[in-house]
Amino acid sequence: MDMTRLRGIGVSPGIAMGEVLLAKRVVFTSRKEIIADDQVPDEIKRLHQALDRTRADLARVKESVREKMGPDSSLIFEAHLLILEDPTLVGGLEAVIRDEKARAEWALSKANARYEQLFESLTDDYFRQRKSDVSDVLKRVYRNLETKREKEKAPQKQHILVAHELLPSEAALRLSKELTLGVVLDVGGGTSHTAILARSLGIPAVLGLRDVTRQVREGELIIVDGTDGEVIIDPPPAVRREFQAKKEKYENYGRELQKTAKLKSETLDRVRFIPQANIELPEEVDLALSMGAEGIGLFRSEFIYLRRESLPTEEDHFEIYARLARSAHPHPVTIRTLDIGGEKSLPQLNIEKEPNPALGLRAVRFSLRNRDLFRIQLRAILRASAGKNVRILVPMVTEVDEILEVKDIFEDVKKELRRKGEAFDEKIPFGIMIEVPAAAALADVMLKEVDYVSIGTNDLIQYYLAVDRSNEFVSYLFKPFHPAVIRLIRSVIQAARKAEKDVIVCGEMAADTPSAIVLLGFGLRTFSMNPIFIPRIKKALRSVECRTAEKIAEETLKLRSAQEIEEYVTEEILLRHPQVFLTGQPVEAAPKK
C-alpha cells in the first residue's frame, strides 16, 4: 500500500508514531420499527431501564475521572447527569414511542438528529461542537437499550486512537497519558472536549479529517503531527526517520518552552508583561497555570448553557465560577458575561432567527433584553468574587449608554446581595470588551466608566474590515497587520494608558509572535491567549528589548500595506533579536545596572 498524507486540524501539538487502534462507532438507526399498542408500556419501561443503566454508567465514569484527573475534570459528567434528568428530553422520547408506536431506538435516533440539526445550523465553531454533550448522553442510552452488549476491552499496549468522534465520556476514559500516543478523528475542532483533554495530557491530536476511519486498518502504522495538522498512513522507513528527527526536535523545544514558563515575564530590558489564558472549561485552569499563565484573561461562560438541556440556575453558575476562582487564586479570573444570540443559539432559549445575526441581538444586547437571566449570572459572579480575584467583562459594547445600563443593574444586584448578607468583592473590577469599531473610536470616553478594557481582536478586525474570516471567498482580506487595524488598536492601548487603566488583548493577535511584539511596542502589557501558546509568546517577549519593540511599532505606522508591515517586522526582529525565532536555552534578562 502506498503512503497516504491527510490534512486536518492540528489541535494538540507534538508528533506521535504508532499502531492504529480503531474505536467502535455507535450508529443510530435509520429504520422506524413499529410496535403494537399493547407493547408501548413495555417499550417505555425499556427506555427507562436504559436511562437507569446510563445514570449508573455516568456515575462510575464521573468517579473514575475524578480519581484520575481531579474534581474539575469530572464536572462535565455532572452536566451529563443533568441532561439525563431533563424532563423535556425524557418526555420527548416517551412521546415518540407513544405517539408514533415506535421502538425506543427510533425515538433516540430522532432526538439526536434534531439536536444535530440545531447545533450544525450555528456558524460559531465552538457552539457547534457543544452538540457532543447531548450526543454523548443519547448514545449511552442507545447502547444501554441492549442489555447483553459486549464490553470493549481496555487497550493493553501503546497505540494511536482513531475514531469517527470521541464523545466527552469516551475521551475521558480512553485517553491515557501512558498508552495513547496520539489521537486522530474524522470530526471535531480546536474547542472540542477531545482537543482540550488531549492538550492537557500532552497527547498529539489531529481532528476534522472527515474519513480517516475508512482509510486506515487496525494495527496499521501511522504518524500524527498535531503541530502541522498532518496524518501519514503507512509511511516508508525514510519518512519515519524524518518524523522521528522532527519529533525529537519538537520535544527538545517543548522542554525549553516549559523552562521558559517558569521564568519571569519580562523583556531583556526588564519591562514586565503578563501572560494570561483564554479558556472555555474549568478543567483548563491547571493546564493554563502550568504553561505560565498568570491568571485567566477570558473565561467564556457560554459553556455552562451548552452542557445542559435546561437553563442553568444561579447555583449552577456559582459553583463553576467559585471553582474557577479557587483554582486560579491568587491570580485573577476574568469572567465574560453571556455572549449569545444571533448565530449563537441555545437549545433552552427561543432565539428568533435574524437576517444578519452577526450585527443583531447578541452579547450585551441579548443580556439587556433578558434581564432575569442576566441578573442570575451577575449574582453568581459577585458571590464567587469573595476571594477578591474575580473580574467581570461585558462583551460587544457599542455605546456608553449600554455601560451605564449594565452598571445600574450591577449595582442593584449588589444591593440585593447586601440585604441577604452575601459576601462579595465590593471593588470587583468591571470591564468591557472592545470588539466593535464604535467602541474603539470611543475608548477614551468609555474608559471613564470602567476599570479596564479587553480588546477582542478577532471580532474587531472582522467588523472593522467588513470581512467574514470564516468565508473562504474573502478570508484572505482578514489581516491583523492591516495599517488601519494597527492604528485603531494602538489608539485604544494609548487611551487606556493615558487613563491609567488596564488593557488586555485576548484575540489571536496576542498569540502571534510578530503581532505580540508590535503590541508590546504600542504599550500593551497583558496578553491573553489559548494556554498552549503562552510559553512560545513568553519566550519571544523575553527575547526582545521593549525599546526595540517600540521603535519597530512606531515604524509600522508609516507603512501602507499589511504585507509591508509583516515583512518589516519580521526582518527587524531577525536583525535585532534573532533568538526570538530560534530554539535554544531560555533567554535571561539583562542584569540590573
DODRENGU-819415 format. One record per residue (C-alpha): y, z, x. Coordinates in Angstrom, 3 decimals. Layout:
<rs>
Y | Z | X
Y | Z | X
...
</rs>
This chain:
<rs>
Y | Z | X
0.000 | 0.000 | 0.000
3.464 | -0.896 | 1.347
6.122 | 1.751 | 1.827
8.465 | 2.215 | -1.160
12.025 | 3.582 | -0.956
13.592 | 5.086 | -4.084
17.190 | 6.237 | -4.586
18.035 | 9.211 | -6.772
20.449 | 12.137 | -6.826
20.212 | 14.471 | -3.858
20.751 | 17.894 | -5.468
19.423 | 20.240 | -2.783
19.928 | 19.204 | 0.844
17.239 | 19.014 | 3.507
14.228 | 16.892 | 4.394
10.588 | 17.509 | 3.495
7.369 | 15.613 | 4.093
4.065 | 16.368 | 2.390
1.407 | 15.502 | -0.159
2.210 | 14.910 | -3.820
1.260 | 17.427 | -6.485
1.768 | 15.753 | -9.885
2.681 | 18.140 | -12.694
1.206 | 17.593 | -16.139
3.665 | 16.477 | -18.790
3.930 | 17.661 | -22.379
4.444 | 14.669 | -24.697
5.491 | 15.310 | -28.287
3.514 | 13.403 | -30.879
4.947 | 10.267 | -32.451
2.354 | 10.368 | -35.269
3.062 | 12.213 | -38.502
-0.194 | 13.794 | -39.644
-0.125 | 14.595 | -43.392
-1.794 | 17.708 | -44.815
-2.700 | 18.742 | -48.372
-0.533 | 21.128 | -50.449
-3.048 | 23.967 | -50.105
-3.020 | 23.577 | -46.289
0.733 | 24.246 | -45.984
0.489 | 28.108 | -45.878
-2.185 | 27.943 | -43.158
-0.113 | 25.454 | -41.152
2.973 | 27.691 | -41.341
0.750 | 30.595 | -40.245
-0.480 | 28.429 | -37.340
3.143 | 27.764 | -36.356
3.941 | 31.493 | -36.358
0.864 | 32.255 | -34.267
2.131 | 29.718 | -31.721
5.566 | 31.354 | -31.844
3.965 | 34.754 | -31.178
1.992 | 33.396 | -28.218
5.182 | 31.815 | -26.875
7.036 | 35.137 | -27.123
4.276 | 36.786 | -25.112
4.358 | 33.929 | -22.565
8.115 | 34.177 | -22.128
7.972 | 37.958 | -21.737
5.392 | 37.531 | -18.951
7.446 | 34.789 | -17.270
10.581 | 36.909 | -17.505
8.865 | 39.889 | -15.874
7.293 | 37.724 | -13.152
10.627 | 36.111 | -12.297
12.403 | 39.482 | -12.376
9.917 | 40.888 | -9.841
10.102 | 37.826 | -7.553
13.773 | 36.911 | -7.785
15.627 | 39.815 | -9.381
17.126 | 40.546 | -12.847
19.825 | 37.838 | -12.662
17.249 | 35.069 | -12.277
15.248 | 36.328 | -15.265
18.309 | 36.237 | -17.518
17.590 | 32.723 | -18.759
14.366 | 33.907 | -20.410
16.348 | 36.417 | -22.457
18.177 | 33.363 | -23.790
14.885 | 31.550 | -24.441
13.573 | 34.511 | -26.388
16.776 | 34.448 | -28.471
16.296 | 30.718 | -29.158
12.796 | 31.559 | -30.376
14.209 | 34.163 | -32.778
16.873 | 31.861 | -34.196
16.342 | 31.675 | -37.994
17.864 | 28.187 | -38.191
15.301 | 26.789 | -35.758
12.280 | 28.568 | -37.245
13.403 | 27.884 | -40.813
13.883 | 24.199 | -39.975
10.346 | 23.932 | -38.586
8.888 | 25.617 | -41.677
10.924 | 23.299 | -43.925
9.485 | 20.164 | -42.289
5.919 | 21.468 | -42.718
6.587 | 22.458 | -46.330
8.717 | 19.513 | -47.484
7.004 | 16.698 | -45.595
3.472 | 18.130 | -45.823
3.138 | 17.575 | -42.082
1.435 | 19.281 | -39.174
3.426 | 21.720 | -37.008
3.216 | 19.222 | -34.105
5.306 | 16.785 | -36.120
7.856 | 19.471 | -37.046
8.316 | 20.399 | -33.366
8.487 | 16.748 | -32.334
11.164 | 16.074 | -34.939
13.203 | 19.129 | -33.900
13.001 | 18.156 | -30.225
14.147 | 14.599 | -30.976
17.106 | 15.925 | -32.965
18.276 | 18.179 | -30.123
17.707 | 15.482 | -27.502
19.843 | 13.076 | -29.509
22.572 | 15.698 | -29.843
22.713 | 16.516 | -26.135
22.321 | 12.917 | -24.937
25.332 | 11.926 | -27.045
27.535 | 14.096 | -24.817
29.288 | 12.393 | -21.921
29.556 | 15.514 | -19.784
26.564 | 15.642 | -17.417
26.496 | 19.446 | -17.262
26.286 | 19.774 | -21.038
23.716 | 17.005 | -21.400
21.396 | 18.827 | -19.042
21.516 | 22.020 | -21.110
19.101 | 20.381 | -23.573
16.334 | 21.552 | -21.237
16.640 | 25.120 | -22.545
15.817 | 24.185 | -26.145
13.230 | 21.649 | -24.992
11.574 | 24.298 | -22.815
11.062 | 26.614 | -25.769
9.859 | 23.855 | -28.117
7.354 | 22.563 | -25.557
5.948 | 26.028 | -25.029
5.467 | 26.419 | -28.786
3.891 | 22.938 | -28.920
1.388 | 23.866 | -26.190
0.605 | 27.145 | -27.925
-0.417 | 25.374 | -31.139
-3.638 | 24.629 | -29.260
-5.447 | 27.935 | -28.870
-8.056 | 26.697 | -26.372
-5.865 | 24.745 | -23.973
-6.900 | 24.539 | -20.332
-4.769 | 26.592 | -17.965
-3.294 | 24.818 | -14.953
-4.449 | 26.281 | -11.652
-1.778 | 27.572 | -9.307
-1.446 | 25.389 | -6.176
-3.124 | 26.818 | -3.076
-1.509 | 24.665 | -0.366
1.889 | 23.258 | 0.570
2.988 | 20.248 | -1.484
5.813 | 18.063 | -2.787
6.098 | 18.792 | -6.505
6.556 | 15.571 | -8.516
7.192 | 15.727 | -12.269
8.949 | 13.912 | -15.093
11.106 | 17.010 | -15.558
10.850 | 20.707 | -14.825
11.879 | 22.962 | -17.653
13.593 | 26.226 | -16.653
10.477 | 28.364 | -17.124
8.352 | 25.823 | -15.242
10.859 | 25.668 | -12.379
10.966 | 29.456 | -12.087
7.171 | 29.732 | -11.920
6.299 | 26.560 | -9.980
8.897 | 26.616 | -7.227
7.683 | 28.670 | -4.285
9.546 | 29.042 | -1.003
6.188 | 29.212 | 0.798
4.261 | 26.381 | -0.909
6.829 | 23.985 | -2.418
8.101 | 21.757 | 0.392
10.209 | 19.540 | -1.875
10.880 | 18.583 | -5.500
11.071 | 15.082 | -6.982
11.808 | 14.442 | -10.682
12.262 | 11.442 | -12.958
15.188 | 13.138 | -14.711
17.885 | 15.729 | -14.052
21.069 | 16.098 | -12.061
23.049 | 18.459 | -9.864
23.752 | 21.043 | -12.577
20.189 | 21.354 | -13.915
18.308 | 24.628 | -13.561
15.842 | 22.960 | -11.196
18.692 | 21.847 | -8.912
20.277 | 25.307 | -8.915
16.973 | 27.058 | -8.241
15.954 | 24.559 | -5.523
19.277 | 25.107 | -3.747
18.947 | 28.885 | -3.945
15.411 | 28.695 | -2.462
16.396 | 26.117 | 0.166
13.934 | 23.503 | -1.154
14.994 | 19.832 | -0.670
15.171 | 18.066 | -4.045
15.894 | 14.578 | -5.375
16.295 | 14.130 | -9.145
17.113 | 11.286 | -11.527
14.519 | 8.836 | -10.098
13.578 | 7.501 | -13.568
9.917 | 6.589 | -12.992
8.764 | 8.166 | -9.728
5.846 | 9.792 | -11.579
4.471 | 6.304 | -12.265
4.858 | 5.181 | -8.666
3.061 | 7.997 | -6.834
-0.529 | 9.252 | -6.785
-1.840 | 12.790 | -6.457
-2.262 | 13.668 | -2.765
-0.172 | 10.719 | -1.511
2.207 | 11.398 | 1.408
5.931 | 11.157 | 0.614
9.237 | 12.021 | 2.277
12.028 | 13.759 | 0.320
15.582 | 13.503 | 1.664
17.633 | 15.818 | -0.539
20.750 | 15.220 | 1.562
20.925 | 11.459 | 1.020
19.020 | 11.341 | -2.287
16.125 | 9.241 | -0.992
12.369 | 9.385 | -1.560
9.955 | 7.361 | 0.593
6.415 | 6.789 | -0.672
3.584 | 6.186 | 1.815
5.775 | 5.977 | 4.944
4.224 | 4.402 | 8.088
3.991 | 6.516 | 11.306
7.277 | 5.157 | 12.736
9.229 | 6.216 | 9.626
7.515 | 9.623 | 9.631
8.635 | 10.188 | 13.222
12.171 | 9.066 | 12.373
12.421 | 11.533 | 9.474
10.761 | 14.331 | 11.438
13.522 | 13.979 | 14.043
16.144 | 13.863 | 11.261
14.584 | 16.956 | 9.677
14.767 | 18.923 | 12.943
18.384 | 17.832 | 13.460
19.308 | 18.853 | 9.908
17.598 | 22.232 | 10.247
19.417 | 22.918 | 13.532
22.704 | 22.012 | 11.844
21.793 | 24.235 | 8.899
21.165 | 27.181 | 11.214
24.533 | 26.543 | 12.837
26.264 | 26.485 | 9.443
24.541 | 29.708 | 8.417
26.007 | 31.342 | 11.529
29.416 | 29.964 | 10.521
29.015 | 31.504 | 7.053
29.105 | 34.980 | 8.627
32.170 | 34.339 | 10.808
35.802 | 34.985 | 9.946
37.507 | 32.465 | 7.693
40.408 | 31.498 | 9.917
41.637 | 28.411 | 11.750
41.820 | 28.053 | 15.546
45.387 | 29.380 | 15.440
44.222 | 32.321 | 13.295
45.561 | 31.260 | 9.905
43.442 | 32.921 | 7.208
41.788 | 30.868 | 4.447
39.459 | 31.949 | 1.629
36.299 | 30.030 | 0.644
35.088 | 30.701 | -2.905
32.337 | 29.308 | -5.141
32.200 | 27.365 | -8.399
29.141 | 28.462 | -10.378
27.560 | 27.921 | -13.803
24.903 | 30.638 | -13.802
24.967 | 34.352 | -12.855
21.910 | 33.859 | -10.635
24.021 | 31.712 | -8.290
26.146 | 34.658 | -7.094
23.730 | 35.760 | -4.350
23.445 | 32.196 | -3.040
27.234 | 31.849 | -3.008
27.752 | 35.081 | -1.062
25.027 | 34.171 | 1.434
26.813 | 30.852 | 2.052
30.016 | 32.670 | 2.989
31.838 | 32.736 | -0.347
34.497 | 35.425 | -0.622
34.362 | 35.536 | -4.384
33.740 | 33.308 | -7.381
36.652 | 30.917 | -7.804
35.337 | 29.429 | -11.053
32.676 | 30.636 | -13.479
32.100 | 28.130 | -16.260
31.462 | 30.285 | -19.310
30.129 | 27.415 | -21.460
26.553 | 28.056 | -20.336
26.472 | 31.207 | -22.488
26.686 | 28.987 | -25.574
24.303 | 26.369 | -24.216
21.468 | 28.810 | -23.588
21.097 | 29.792 | -27.220
20.856 | 28.423 | -30.719
23.237 | 30.864 | -32.400
26.779 | 31.834 | -31.412
26.843 | 34.493 | -28.678
28.078 | 37.932 | -29.649
30.676 | 39.955 | -27.767
27.816 | 41.922 | -26.174
26.147 | 38.688 | -25.024
29.377 | 37.670 | -23.294
29.985 | 41.152 | -21.893
26.515 | 41.518 | -20.350
26.925 | 38.239 | -18.440
30.468 | 38.952 | -17.234
29.653 | 42.548 | -16.268
26.611 | 41.378 | -14.290
28.753 | 38.784 | -12.526
31.410 | 41.353 | -11.645
28.834 | 43.828 | -10.310
27.005 | 41.175 | -8.264
30.180 | 39.871 | -6.616
32.002 | 43.208 | -6.156
34.313 | 43.840 | -4.353
35.043 | 40.109 | -4.239
36.944 | 38.578 | -7.203
35.287 | 36.728 | -10.071
37.358 | 34.137 | -11.933
36.070 | 33.553 | -15.471
37.278 | 30.381 | -17.141
37.554 | 30.665 | -20.906
35.551 | 28.259 | -23.029
36.128 | 24.637 | -22.016
34.587 | 22.940 | -25.027
35.499 | 20.335 | -27.611
35.867 | 16.583 | -27.691
32.873 | 15.076 | -25.880
31.582 | 18.565 | -25.053
29.932 | 19.568 | -28.288
27.688 | 22.529 | -29.021
24.819 | 22.795 | -31.498
26.241 | 26.038 | -33.003
29.675 | 24.568 | -33.716
30.528 | 21.862 | -36.173
32.935 | 19.940 | -33.943
34.178 | 16.740 | -35.509
33.887 | 13.508 | -33.533
37.207 | 12.210 | -32.252
38.292 | 8.666 | -31.380
39.486 | 9.750 | -27.921
37.732 | 13.055 | -27.130
39.000 | 13.387 | -23.538
42.515 | 13.677 | -24.988
41.502 | 15.605 | -28.072
40.759 | 19.104 | -29.328
39.227 | 20.731 | -26.252
39.522 | 23.743 | -23.951
42.567 | 25.954 | -24.765
43.422 | 23.737 | -27.754
39.995 | 24.450 | -29.231
40.295 | 28.188 | -28.472
43.677 | 28.431 | -30.219
42.207 | 26.698 | -33.266
39.175 | 29.033 | -33.264
40.796 | 32.387 | -32.600
37.915 | 34.575 | -33.723
35.674 | 33.003 | -31.078
38.476 | 33.235 | -28.535
39.130 | 36.926 | -29.228
35.417 | 37.723 | -28.815
35.428 | 36.120 | -25.381
38.706 | 37.755 | -24.322
37.460 | 41.212 | -25.367
34.264 | 40.747 | -23.362
36.137 | 39.546 | -20.260
38.527 | 42.503 | -20.468
35.693 | 45.016 | -20.875
33.942 | 43.518 | -17.835
37.129 | 43.896 | -15.776
36.864 | 47.691 | -15.463
35.783 | 47.297 | -11.823
39.097 | 45.525 | -11.115
37.613 | 42.357 | -9.621
37.724 | 40.058 | -12.676
40.346 | 37.353 | -13.228
40.850 | 35.209 | -16.337
41.512 | 31.473 | -16.217
42.647 | 29.298 | -19.140
41.773 | 25.575 | -18.944
43.715 | 22.416 | -19.844
47.126 | 23.952 | -20.478
49.837 | 21.333 | -21.121
52.922 | 23.348 | -22.053
54.489 | 26.784 | -21.701
54.151 | 27.473 | -25.439
50.358 | 27.446 | -25.077
50.569 | 30.058 | -22.315
52.785 | 32.278 | -24.457
50.461 | 31.895 | -27.445
47.404 | 32.838 | -25.368
49.237 | 35.795 | -23.809
50.180 | 37.097 | -27.287
46.506 | 37.042 | -28.329
45.524 | 38.585 | -24.987
47.994 | 41.459 | -25.409
46.799 | 42.018 | -28.963
43.172 | 42.240 | -27.757
44.253 | 44.741 | -25.071
45.852 | 46.951 | -27.755
42.658 | 46.757 | -29.796
40.562 | 47.916 | -26.816
43.011 | 50.734 | -26.024
42.687 | 52.006 | -29.604
38.905 | 52.053 | -29.180
39.174 | 53.846 | -25.835
37.516 | 50.947 | -23.969
38.158 | 50.815 | -20.215
39.542 | 47.608 | -18.695
41.809 | 46.442 | -15.880
45.359 | 46.797 | -17.205
46.556 | 44.468 | -14.434
43.835 | 41.820 | -14.766
45.195 | 38.611 | -13.152
45.943 | 35.905 | -15.726
45.887 | 32.270 | -14.584
45.866 | 28.715 | -15.850
44.235 | 25.501 | -14.700
46.475 | 22.679 | -13.560
44.421 | 19.662 | -14.605
46.869 | 17.775 | -16.826
49.763 | 15.856 | -15.183
52.269 | 17.528 | -17.530
51.210 | 20.954 | -16.258
51.530 | 19.784 | -12.651
55.038 | 18.475 | -13.316
55.998 | 21.805 | -14.924
54.212 | 24.003 | -12.382
57.376 | 25.810 | -11.295
58.149 | 26.759 | -14.909
54.563 | 27.735 | -15.782
54.203 | 29.887 | -12.680
56.818 | 32.248 | -14.105
54.379 | 33.126 | -16.909
51.128 | 33.530 | -14.917
49.738 | 35.389 | -11.916
48.077 | 32.372 | -10.304
47.131 | 28.723 | -10.843
43.921 | 26.816 | -10.166
44.144 | 23.058 | -9.559
41.209 | 21.199 | -11.097
41.460 | 18.043 | -9.011
38.613 | 16.205 | -10.779
40.363 | 16.063 | -14.164
43.869 | 15.986 | -12.719
43.122 | 12.806 | -10.733
41.309 | 11.265 | -13.699
44.219 | 11.879 | -16.065
46.930 | 11.040 | -13.536
45.400 | 7.698 | -12.505
44.058 | 6.876 | -16.002
40.582 | 6.372 | -14.530
37.281 | 7.499 | -16.055
35.311 | 8.311 | -12.903
32.002 | 8.085 | -14.804
32.814 | 4.489 | -15.866
31.124 | 2.169 | -13.345
33.676 | -0.591 | -14.013
36.733 | 1.441 | -12.964
35.346 | 4.359 | -10.939
36.425 | 2.613 | -7.718
40.018 | 3.442 | -8.723
39.299 | 7.193 | -8.675
40.961 | 8.002 | -5.335
41.767 | 11.591 | -4.295
43.877 | 10.194 | -1.423
45.978 | 8.012 | -3.728
49.567 | 8.572 | -2.479
50.706 | 9.661 | -5.956
47.859 | 12.188 | -6.198
48.514 | 13.924 | -2.878
52.252 | 14.125 | -3.628
51.511 | 15.705 | -7.012
49.055 | 18.248 | -5.602
51.450 | 19.073 | -2.751
54.234 | 19.759 | -5.261
52.020 | 22.253 | -7.155
50.990 | 24.053 | -3.953
54.614 | 24.254 | -2.829
55.745 | 25.559 | -6.222
53.102 | 28.295 | -6.102
54.016 | 29.323 | -2.562
57.709 | 29.400 | -3.456
56.913 | 31.622 | -6.455
54.697 | 33.765 | -4.177
51.728 | 33.223 | -6.498
48.131 | 32.404 | -5.593
46.997 | 28.798 | -5.848
43.379 | 27.618 | -5.695
41.833 | 24.137 | -5.630
38.496 | 24.160 | -7.465
37.768 | 20.433 | -7.725
35.696 | 18.231 | -5.426
38.620 | 17.750 | -3.019
38.018 | 21.327 | -1.833
34.502 | 20.340 | -0.697
35.534 | 17.158 | 1.153
36.337 | 17.738 | 4.841
39.343 | 15.381 | 5.310
40.779 | 16.411 | 1.917
40.372 | 20.118 | 2.693
42.252 | 19.709 | 5.987
45.134 | 17.907 | 4.238
45.228 | 20.619 | 1.548
45.324 | 23.249 | 4.283
48.263 | 21.374 | 5.804
50.081 | 21.406 | 2.465
49.768 | 25.204 | 2.381
46.572 | 25.777 | 0.374
44.627 | 28.845 | 1.474
41.941 | 29.293 | -1.216
39.237 | 26.638 | -1.619
36.582 | 26.918 | -4.355
33.529 | 24.638 | -4.440
29.785 | 24.300 | -5.012
28.240 | 27.055 | -2.837
26.190 | 24.669 | -0.703
29.360 | 23.054 | 0.688
31.030 | 26.307 | 1.757
29.518 | 26.525 | 5.283
30.480 | 22.914 | 6.045
34.105 | 23.333 | 4.912
34.359 | 26.715 | 6.589
33.154 | 25.192 | 9.871
35.652 | 22.320 | 9.523
38.646 | 24.574 | 8.829
37.628 | 26.941 | 11.650
37.610 | 23.904 | 13.966
41.265 | 22.895 | 13.429
44.669 | 24.366 | 14.097
46.700 | 24.859 | 10.942
49.786 | 23.430 | 12.639
47.829 | 20.230 | 13.347
46.766 | 20.055 | 9.686
50.430 | 20.491 | 8.664
51.528 | 17.559 | 10.847
48.711 | 15.350 | 9.529
49.503 | 16.295 | 5.918
53.213 | 15.506 | 6.274
52.453 | 12.101 | 7.804
50.229 | 11.169 | 4.835
53.344 | 11.252 | 2.614
54.708 | 8.238 | 4.480
51.644 | 6.034 | 3.857
51.264 | 3.589 | 0.967
47.571 | 3.485 | 0.033
44.502 | 5.704 | -0.250
42.727 | 3.651 | 2.421
45.608 | 4.033 | 4.880
45.688 | 7.785 | 4.296
41.931 | 8.241 | 4.653
41.805 | 6.192 | 7.874
44.813 | 8.014 | 9.329
43.471 | 11.491 | 8.515
40.013 | 10.748 | 9.929
41.424 | 9.190 | 13.128
43.839 | 12.076 | 13.715
41.137 | 14.708 | 13.198
38.802 | 12.884 | 15.585
41.603 | 12.608 | 18.149
42.869 | 16.193 | 17.952
39.840 | 18.221 | 16.810
36.669 | 16.080 | 17.161
34.478 | 19.180 | 16.809
35.188 | 19.089 | 13.038
32.676 | 16.248 | 12.718
30.283 | 17.327 | 15.471
27.266 | 19.627 | 15.396
27.093 | 22.403 | 17.941
27.883 | 26.059 | 18.254
30.273 | 27.642 | 15.745
33.875 | 27.317 | 16.888
35.590 | 30.553 | 17.863
39.218 | 31.180 | 17.023
41.713 | 31.296 | 19.868
42.159 | 34.730 | 21.429
45.189 | 36.703 | 20.354
48.071 | 36.428 | 22.783
</rs>
